[in-house]
Each structure stands twice: as C-alpha cells, then as structure tokens.
Amino acid sequence: MDKQLKIGVLGGGRGVSLAQGARANGMEIAAVCDRDELCGKLAAKRLNCKVFTDYAKMLDSDIDAVVVANYATEHVWAVKQALAAGKHVMSECMACFTMAEAVELVEAVEAAPNLVYFFAENYPFMVQNLEMRRLYATGDLGEFRYGEGEYVHPMTKNEIDQLTSREDHWRNWLPATYYCTHSMGPVMLITDTRPEYVTAMVVPRCADDAGMNESLRVNDDVSVMLCKMNNGAVTKILPWSGLRDHGQRYRICCSKGVMEWNQGDSNLRVSRWGGDFVDTPPVHPYFMKYMPNLPPEHIDAQQHGHGGGDYFTSYWFKRAIVTGERPLIDVYKAVDMTMIGIQGYRSALNCANSFEIPDLHDPGMREKYRHDDWNPDPARPCADKPCPSVTGPIKPTEQARETWHRIRQNCEDDARRQMS
Ligand SMILES: NC(=O)c1ccc[n+]([C@@H]2O[C@H](COP(=O)([O-])OP(=O)(O)OC[C@H]3O[C@@H](n4cnc5c(N)ncnc54)[C@H](O)[C@@H]3O)[C@@H](O)[C@H]2O)c1
C-alpha cells in the first residue's frame, strides 16, 4: 500500500501517545474524537488534527483506521462500529469487559476479514521482552514450564483523581484482577502459549491505606492469579497492582534455563544449564546479565512511551494492514489475555476455585459464553452483580468527594490555560 494511512483517534488522553507512535511509523493523524470538548480540543492542538465530539461523525470522515483509546471497559462497541464503517482498528487494553463481549468481539472481527484488528498491548514490545521472545524461539532454553508477569504501578490518591474525569470512572471501581494484559501479554508472546484456566486471590484493601481510603476508589489494588497454560506450564500473574514498588517483572523458566527481567534493572538475566540431568547434575550453569542490543529501529522507538512499546504497537498494526499478514496480537490473543481478569475475579470471589479461559475458536465455547454479561460496573446491570472490592460495598467519604472535585477543577483550569 503506497497511500499514507489516515488515522482517527477515539479518546484524547492516552490516545495522544498512541497517535504519536502511529505518526512515527509514517501514518497521518487526521482526527481525534473526545466527548469531553476541552480534552478533545487539547488533544487536537497537540496532534495538529481535526477534532470531533461525536464518534459516528469521525467514522464518517476521511480516515482508514481508528485507534480506540476510550474508557478501558468500553472498547467493544467502539471497535464494532469502526469495523462496520470499514475501518481498521487498533484497540487499547482491555480488549473486552465481559465474557459475552469477548464472543461479540471475536465474531465482529471474523465478519470483517479484509480489515485488521490489532490489540495494542504494548509491554511485549519492550526490548527485554523482545529479546526473551527471540531467545525462546531459538529453542536453546527448552520448553516453557513456569512464568511470572508483574505490573506494579502504585499511584497516589491525587494522581488517581487527576486520571478520573468522572466520579464513576473505571479507575475508581475496576476490580484488582481486570487490568492484567501488561502482565500476561509478554508471557504469551514470548512463549507462544495461551492460558486455559485461572485461579485467583485478591488482597483486600488495607485499613490504614490513606491513598485508597481517602479517595473515591471502591475497589482493591492487589491480586495474584495462577494460570495453567496450554502446554502445561503455570504462570503467576500480578495484574496492575498498587504495591509500594514500581516497575515490571517477567520470568520465563524453561526446561534448560531461565530468563528474567526484574523490577528496576534494565539488564536481562539469563541462565543456561548444561548437562542432561541424567546421571550428573549440571555443574556449569552459564549466567549472563546484559542489556539487549538495540537495533536501529529500537533507538527511535525509545523516544516513545513504555520503553518503545508505544512505537511498536503501531509498527505491527501498520504491518498487518500493509502486508495482509496475521496481526501479531490478533483478536484471539487479545481476548485470551483479557479474559483471565474477568474469570480471575470470579475465582477470587469463589474461594480461588479455577475457572476456564475458553478458546473462542471453538463454536461450542462461544455458545456457552454468548450471554454471559456478568460484570462489576456499577452502571451496567447484570445478574449476580459482584462488588468491585472483595471486602464488600464501600462508600467514599464526603471529604474524598470534595478533594476530587477540587483536583478535577485544577486539571480543567490547567487544560484551559494550555488552550489559550
Ligand atoms: N497501554 C498502556 O500503557 C496504557 C496506559 C494508559 C491507559 N491505557 C488505556 O488507554 C485507554 C484510555 O485511558 P486514559 O488514561 O486516556 O483515561 P480515560 O479512560 O479516562 O480516557 C478515555 C477518554 O475517552 C473519552 N471518551 C469516553 N467515551 C467516549 C465516547 N463515547 N466518545 C468520545 N470520547 C469518549 C473520555 O472523555 C476520555 O477523555 C484505556 O483503555 C486504558 O486502559 C493504556
């Protein structure tokens, strides 16, 4: 394809970073849409493009593809409308919010075989994770047996208030298992496996955690999930958590060695075990600690967010459109890495019993989950509605509401200043 791809962006927050990654890959940012007029105008100013408040109108405009970066729990309707309008789609995480939506999404993408759906999970594209993917593919480390994926990102109450444009914003109520694709995505991409079962526990919010208790948050902020992968391996996942640390950790233990990228250290640690483990233990394990070589395109990519991840999602999205090859993170991988958060919350509320992660290639599984709209969004009705916190209903204080209003007012004043 010689023509420059024209992109429309839904969501003027995170959407701006994704648009910058798309531009760096030679795509034209034609428009941004946000129903919050000020947010949309500011994004359009930054991106130097047209602005819409109505998504349907942006879809009617002269664009080839849409970057879907609206609320994390509301992507499926937006993806479906874009595909119905003949646009390629790159969607932010999560891919879907209910099991029924996972089925809906898969079927909408299958119904548009000439259009690309790419899931913009960006953590697999950090250079250390790319290097682990390369090493695993050589076969030298043997078969994947045990993995760990952690995304630890504590935020103060004030930071969360700045990121929550409404009192009922998803960040204030999303249960602790749901934001899990940054943790599971790299493990799946490195090892080319998928989760089949999940068992989870949520750590109840702490009575002395002022950051939670003086905010509008009605959820918990730490959970641990164990996933059985389709090759028999087990993966421990720590979804987005507020533990008092910061960073990510991925550990891939295989039959002949281990690769690990740990919090706060940019080096990758690799151990390879010689010997055959039959009559003598291997006496010469070989350890290496190194920063993977940066290929030229990675040096450019580092200018963009999340260790180059925000560049490479657009790179692979464009590549799928231009070459017609299967998207690297397609809709099946997208729902697999997302559904562990939904089924994981079910598990956490059911004494950590394990729940299946259906393979939605299977028509029988689609029928089983087609009407499963179980969800924790206080505004979306469903049967057996779960509480966002495992501790039960939480009522924010009036003081929390007042400070939230004050902080939001400051954010708006700041945005207006930037517009003038
Ligand atoms: N991959 C990453 O590293 C990363 C980092 C941050 C956020 N995210 C994802 O990006 C997405 C957006 O997050 P955010 O941080 O920008 O916060 P956000 O969810 O508050 O932003 C969403 C924006 O979309 C707009 N919007 C919502 N519904 C709309 C509609 N119907 N029409 C037009 N505009 C609408 C809102 O006004 C808001 O400005 C989420 O899916 C989140 O998970 C990903």
The ligand as a Tripos MOL2 file, in Angstrom:
@<TRIPOS>MOLECULE
LIG
   44    48     1     0     0
SMALL
NO_CHARGES

@<TRIPOS>ATOM
      1 N1         -1.1310    0.5150   27.3250 N.am      1 LIG1
      2 C1         -0.8330    1.4080   28.2380 C.2       1 LIG1
      3 O1          0.3040    1.5080   28.6530 O.2       1 LIG1
      4 C2         -1.9360    2.3170   28.7430 C.ar      1 LIG1
      5 C3         -1.6380    3.3970   29.5720 C.ar      1 LIG1
      6 C4         -2.7060    4.2290   29.9730 C.ar      1 LIG1
      7 C5         -4.0020    3.9530   29.5360 C.ar      1 LIG1
      8 N2         -4.2250    2.8830   28.7350 N.ar      1 LIG1
      9 C6         -5.5620    2.6070   28.1920 C.3       1 LIG1
     10 O2         -5.9650    3.7170   27.4050 O.3       1 LIG1
     11 C7         -7.3780    3.8930   27.4720 C.3       1 LIG1
     12 C8         -7.7140    5.3330   27.8560 C.3       1 LIG1
     13 O3         -7.1720    5.6280   29.1130 O.3       1 LIG1
     14 P1         -6.8650    7.1120   29.6010 P.3       1 LIG1
     15 O4         -5.7210    7.0190   30.5180 O.co2     1 LIG1
     16 O5         -6.7620    8.0160   28.4260 O.co2     1 LIG1
     17 O6         -8.0870    7.5110   30.5100 O.3       1 LIG1
     18 P2         -9.6380    7.5930   30.2720 P.3       1 LIG1
     19 O7        -10.1910    6.2260   30.2520 O.co2     1 LIG1
     20 O8        -10.1900    8.4980   31.2680 O.co2     1 LIG1
     21 O9         -9.7730    8.2950   28.8620 O.3       1 LIG1
     22 C9        -10.7450    7.9840   27.9560 C.3       1 LIG1
     23 C10       -11.1080    9.2230   27.1440 C.3       1 LIG1
     24 O10       -12.1050    8.7880   26.2070 O.3       1 LIG1
     25 C11       -13.1590    9.7260   26.1820 C.3       1 LIG1
     26 N3        -14.3970    9.0200   25.8320 N.ar      1 LIG1
     27 C12       -15.0010    8.0480   26.5560 C.ar      1 LIG1
     28 N4        -16.1050    7.6200   25.9140 N.ar      1 LIG1
     29 C13       -16.2020    8.3580   24.7770 C.ar      1 LIG1
     30 C14       -17.1340    8.3800   23.7020 C.ar      1 LIG1
     31 N5        -18.2130    7.6040   23.6860 N.pl3     1 LIG1
     32 N6        -16.9270    9.2570   22.6910 N.ar      1 LIG1
     33 C15       -15.8520   10.0840   22.7100 C.ar      1 LIG1
     34 N7        -14.9290   10.1000   23.7080 N.ar      1 LIG1
     35 C16       -15.1090    9.2390   24.7270 C.ar      1 LIG1
     36 C17       -13.2160   10.3180   27.5770 C.3       1 LIG1
     37 O11       -13.8220   11.6070   27.5920 O.3       1 LIG1
     38 C18       -11.7370   10.3430   27.9760 C.3       1 LIG1
     39 O12       -11.1330   11.5850   27.6570 O.3       1 LIG1
     40 C19        -7.8720    2.8390   28.4360 C.3       1 LIG1
     41 O13        -8.3150    1.7540   27.6950 O.3       1 LIG1
     42 C20        -6.6400    2.4240   29.2330 C.3       1 LIG1
     43 O14        -6.7020    1.0850   29.6240 O.3       1 LIG1
     44 C21        -3.2140    2.0770   28.3400 C.ar      1 LIG1
@<TRIPOS>BOND
     1     1     2 1
     2     2     3 2
     3     2     4 1
     4     4     5 ar
     5     4    44 ar
     6     5     6 ar
     7     6     7 ar
     8     7     8 ar
     9     8     9 1
    10     8    44 ar
    11     9    10 1
    12     9    42 1
    13    10    11 1
    14    11    12 1
    15    11    40 1
    16    12    13 1
    17    13    14 1
    18    14    15 2
    19    14    16 1
    20    14    17 1
    21    17    18 1
    22    18    19 2
    23    18    20 1
    24    18    21 1
    25    21    22 1
    26    22    23 1
    27    23    24 1
    28    23    38 1
    29    24    25 1
    30    25    26 1
    31    25    36 1
    32    26    27 ar
    33    26    35 ar
    34    27    28 ar
    35    28    29 ar
    36    29    30 ar
    37    29    35 ar
    38    30    31 1
    39    30    32 ar
    40    32    33 ar
    41    33    34 ar
    42    34    35 ar
    43    36    37 1
    44    36    38 1
    45    38    39 1
    46    40    41 1
    47    40    42 1
    48    42    43 1
@<TRIPOS>SUBSTRUCTURE
     1 LIG1         1 GROUP 0 **** ****
